[in-house]
Amino acid sequence: MTDLNKGNAMNGHEFEDAGRMAVRTSVNTVIANVLLSAFKLYAGIYAHSAAMVSDAVHSVSDVFSTVIVIIGIRAAGRDADEGHQYGHERFESVAAILLAVMLAAAGCAIGYGGILKLYGASTGQIATPGVMALAAAITSILVKEAMYRYALGASKRANSGAMRADAWHHRSDALSSVGSLMGIFGARMGYPALDPAASVVICCFILKAAVEIFVDAIRKMTDEACGPDTIGKIEEIIMEQDGVLGLDALQTRRFGERIYVDVEIRADADATLALSHEIADRVHDAIEAGIPSVKHCMVHVNPAKRDNIA
């Protein structure tokens, strides 16, 4: 029997380029968010809109979360070293967890502020928001939806979970701006409590996004196996290789955005060691070529008589 235990030789420049693209995308979204946050904060204060001020706080949290994503992506892209011999990919999941915590904290602050404003509305101590708040809400919806699509597209090309989480952060901001728009419009129509009520609704959207990001990151930190589609594709690739008489075992685990694979195949017991190694090498290379997200693949060969194959 023989073992073949190698890393993915495809990783180098391809993933460095993906990391650079991810950082460039994140920097662009930071610049856009800073400008948008400043405009929304000014509009919220000037137009006396609690919902728009809350929306601006949400956008400010986007800036900090994107900075965390940039740091996580750069850390995850570092080569393996003596202290981290399997690489640094999990730093990206750490970044996503920090992002989720920050997002939840911002959501709770917004919800608390909305509840206080609702109390003020019940006692008649609340101003009707101005037209500028409406304009800011519409602008925010359009800009944040565009940022969501931009970041999501980049996350797919870079295969980055942290970027994907940040993209959904932009989408949650767009949804919160929809809530702001409805609340501000309702307040201007004579229902002032709708403006702070929108802040509470925004809080719920933010907390939902935070929980989803947190759960996804934790799953990637705990060696979760790949889904059935990926498992099925790996099995198909293995059985297509010449010299493979059967598949005895297949184990996978997620390592950040990458995949580790352990395989036990059957090969002719009478084959030479060199031929068995060649079969294992062929299986290894085929798996990594067919599924680029595989970082590390170990192939173990068990001897089997051809006339005893089930």
C-alpha positions in Angstrom: 0.0 0.0 0.0 1.1 3.6 -0.5 0.1 7.1 0.7 0.2 10.2 -1.2 0.0 13.4 0.9 0.5 16.7 -1.0 -0.8 20.2 -0.9 -2.4 22.0 -3.8 0.3 23.3 -6.1 -2.3 25.6 -7.8 -2.6 27.8 -4.7 0.2 30.4 -5.1 -0.3 33.2 -7.6 -4.0 32.3 -8.3 -5.0 32.9 -4.7 -2.6 35.9 -4.2 -4.4 37.5 -7.2 -7.8 36.7 -5.6 -6.7 38.2 -2.3 -5.5 41.4 -4.0 -8.8 41.7 -5.8 -10.7 41.2 -2.6 -8.7 43.9 -0.8 -9.2 46.3 -3.7 -12.9 45.7 -3.7 -13.1 46.3 0.1 -11.1 49.5 -0.1 -13.6 50.8 -2.7 -16.6 50.0 -0.6 -15.0 51.7 2.4 -14.6 54.9 0.5 -18.2 54.8 -0.7 -19.5 54.0 2.8 -17.6 56.9 4.4 -19.2 59.3 2.0 -22.6 57.8 2.3 -22.5 57.6 6.1 -21.6 61.3 6.3 -24.5 62.3 4.0 -27.0 60.2 5.9 -25.9 61.4 9.3 -26.1 65.0 8.2 -29.5 64.4 6.6 -30.8 62.6 9.8 -29.7 65.3 12.1 -30.8 68.2 9.9 -34.1 66.6 9.0 -34.8 65.4 12.6 -35.1 61.7 11.6 -34.2 59.1 14.1 -34.5 56.4 11.5 -32.0 58.1 9.2 -29.5 58.6 12.1 -29.8 54.9 12.9 -29.3 54.1 9.2 -26.2 56.3 9.2 -24.8 54.4 12.3 -25.4 51.1 10.4 -23.4 52.4 7.5 -20.6 53.5 9.8 -20.5 50.0 11.2 -20.1 48.8 7.5 -16.8 50.8 7.4 -15.4 49.1 10.4 -16.6 45.7 9.3 -15.0 46.1 5.9 -11.7 47.1 7.6 -11.9 43.8 9.6 -12.5 41.9 6.4 -9.5 43.5 4.7 -7.3 42.5 7.7 -8.8 39.0 7.7 -8.2 38.4 4.0 -4.6 39.7 4.1 -3.9 37.4 7.2 -5.6 34.4 5.5 -3.5 34.9 2.4 -0.2 34.5 4.2 1.9 31.5 3.4 2.3 28.6 5.9 5.0 29.1 8.5 6.5 27.2 11.4 3.8 28.4 13.7 0.9 27.7 11.3 2.0 24.8 9.1 -1.4 24.3 7.5 -1.7 28.0 6.5 -3.7 30.9 7.8 -7.1 30.5 6.0 -9.1 30.4 9.3 -8.2 34.0 10.0 -10.8 34.9 7.4 -13.4 33.1 9.5 -12.2 34.9 12.6 -12.7 38.2 10.7 -16.3 37.1 9.9 -17.0 36.3 13.5 -15.7 39.8 14.6 -17.8 41.3 11.9 -20.9 39.5 13.2 -20.3 40.7 16.8 -19.9 44.3 15.6 -23.0 44.0 13.5 -25.0 42.7 16.4 -23.8 45.4 18.7 -24.7 48.1 16.2 -28.2 46.5 15.8 -28.8 46.5 19.5 -27.8 50.1 19.8 -30.1 51.1 17.0 -33.0 49.1 18.5 -32.5 50.7 21.9 -32.4 54.1 20.4 -35.6 53.4 18.5 -37.4 52.2 21.6 -36.5 55.4 23.4 -37.7 57.5 20.5 -41.0 55.5 20.4 -41.5 56.5 24.1 -40.9 60.1 23.1 -43.5 59.8 20.3 -46.1 58.5 22.8 -45.6 61.6 24.9 -45.7 63.9 21.8 -42.0 64.8 22.1 -40.9 64.0 18.6 -40.3 66.1 15.5 -41.6 65.4 12.0 -38.7 64.4 9.7 -37.9 66.8 6.8 -37.7 66.1 3.0 -33.9 65.7 3.1 -34.3 62.5 5.2 -36.5 61.1 2.4 -33.8 61.9 -0.2 -31.1 60.4 1.9 -33.1 57.1 2.3 -33.7 56.8 -1.5 -30.0 57.5 -2.2 -28.9 55.0 0.4 -31.1 52.2 -1.1 -29.7 52.7 -4.5 -26.0 53.0 -3.4 -26.1 50.1 -1.0 -27.8 47.8 -3.4 -25.1 48.6 -6.0 -22.4 48.0 -3.4 -24.0 44.7 -2.4 -23.9 43.4 -6.0 -20.4 44.7 -6.5 -19.0 43.0 -3.3 -21.0 39.8 -3.9 -19.6 39.4 -7.4 -16.1 39.9 -6.1 -16.6 37.5 -3.3 -17.6 34.8 -5.7 -14.5 35.4 -7.9 -12.2 35.4 -4.8 -14.1 32.6 -3.0 -14.2 34.6 0.2 -16.7 34.0 2.9 -15.7 37.2 4.8 -16.3 39.2 1.7 -19.6 37.4 1.1 -20.6 38.3 4.7 -19.6 41.9 4.1 -21.7 42.0 0.9 -24.7 40.9 2.8 -23.9 43.6 5.3 -24.4 46.0 2.5 -27.7 44.3 1.5 -28.9 44.6 5.2 -28.1 48.3 5.0 -30.1 48.6 1.8 -33.0 46.9 3.5 -32.7 49.1 6.6 -32.9 52.1 4.3 -36.1 50.8 2.9 -37.4 50.6 6.5 -36.2 54.2 7.0 -37.9 55.4 3.9 -41.2 53.9 5.0 -40.9 55.2 8.5 -39.9 58.7 7.4 -42.7 58.8 4.8 -45.2 57.6 7.4 -44.1 60.2 9.9 -44.5 63.0 7.3 -48.0 61.7 6.6 -49.0 62.4 10.2 -47.8 59.2 12.0 -44.6 60.4 13.8 -44.1 57.1 15.7 -43.4 55.3 12.4 -40.0 57.0 12.1 -38.5 55.5 15.4 -40.5 52.3 14.7 -38.5 51.9 11.5 -35.3 51.9 13.7 -36.6 48.9 15.6 -37.4 47.1 12.4 -33.9 47.9 11.1 -32.5 46.4 14.4 -34.2 43.1 13.5 -32.7 43.0 10.0 -29.2 43.7 11.4 -29.5 41.0 14.1 -30.7 38.5 11.6 -27.7 39.2 9.3 -25.3 39.0 12.3 -26.6 35.6 13.4 -26.3 34.2 9.9 -22.7 35.5 9.4 -21.7 34.1 12.8 -23.2 30.7 12.3 -21.5 30.4 8.8 -18.1 31.3 10.2 -18.4 28.9 13.2 -19.3 26.1 10.8 -16.1 26.7 8.9 -14.0 26.9 12.1 -15.2 23.4 13.3 -14.1 21.1 10.5 -17.5 20.8 9.0 -17.7 18.2 6.1 -18.5 19.4 2.6 -22.1 19.1 1.3 -23.4 16.1 -0.7 -22.9 17.8 -4.1 -19.1 18.3 -3.4 -18.8 14.8 -2.0 -20.5 13.3 -5.0 -18.3 15.2 -7.4 -15.2 14.0 -5.6 -16.4 10.4 -5.7 -17.1 10.7 -9.4 -13.6 12.1 -10.1 -12.0 9.3 -8.1 -13.8 6.4 -9.8 -13.0 7.9 -13.3 -9.3 7.4 -12.8 -7.5 4.4 -14.4 -6.4 1.8 -11.9 -8.9 2.6 -9.2 -10.8 -0.6 -8.3 -13.0 0.9 -5.6 -13.4 3.6 -3.0 -13.1 2.5 0.7 -13.3 5.8 2.5 -13.7 9.5 1.8 -13.5 12.3 4.4 -13.6 16.1 3.9 -13.4 19.1 6.1 -13.7 22.8 5.6 -10.7 24.9 6.6 -11.9 28.5 6.2 -12.7 28.8 2.6 -10.6 25.8 1.6 -11.2 22.0 1.7 -9.0 19.2 3.0 -9.7 15.7 1.5 -8.6 12.2 2.8 -9.3 9.3 0.5 -8.8 5.5 0.6 -8.9 3.8 -2.7 -8.4 0.2 -3.8 -5.9 -0.8 -6.4 -4.5 -4.1 -7.8 -2.6 -5.9 -5.0 -0.2 -7.3 -7.6 0.7 -3.8 -8.9 4.2 -2.5 -8.3 4.8 0.2 -5.7 5.6 2.6 -8.5 2.3 1.9 -10.3 0.3 2.2 -7.0 1.9 5.6 -6.4 1.1 6.7 -10.0 -2.5 5.8 -9.5 -2.6 7.7 -6.2 -0.9 10.7 -7.9 -3.5 10.6 -10.7 -6.4 10.6 -8.2 -4.8 13.5 -6.2 -4.2 15.7 -9.2 -7.7 15.0 -10.7 -9.4 16.0 -7.4 -7.5 19.3 -7.2 -8.0 20.1 -10.9 -11.7 19.4 -10.6 -12.3 21.3 -7.3 -9.8 24.2 -7.1 -10.9 25.0 -3.5 -9.2 21.8 -2.3 -6.0 22.8 -0.6 -4.7 19.5 0.7 -5.4 16.0 -0.5 -4.2 12.7 1.0 -4.7 9.5 -1.0 -4.2 6.1 0.7 -4.1 3.0 -1.5 -5.4 -0.4 -0.2 -4.4 -3.6 -2.0 -7.2 -5.6 -3.6 -7.4 -8.7 -5.8 -9.3 -8.0 -9.1 -11.3 -11.2 -8.8 -12.5 -10.2 -5.3 -13.8 -6.7 -6.2 -17.5 -6.4 -5.1 
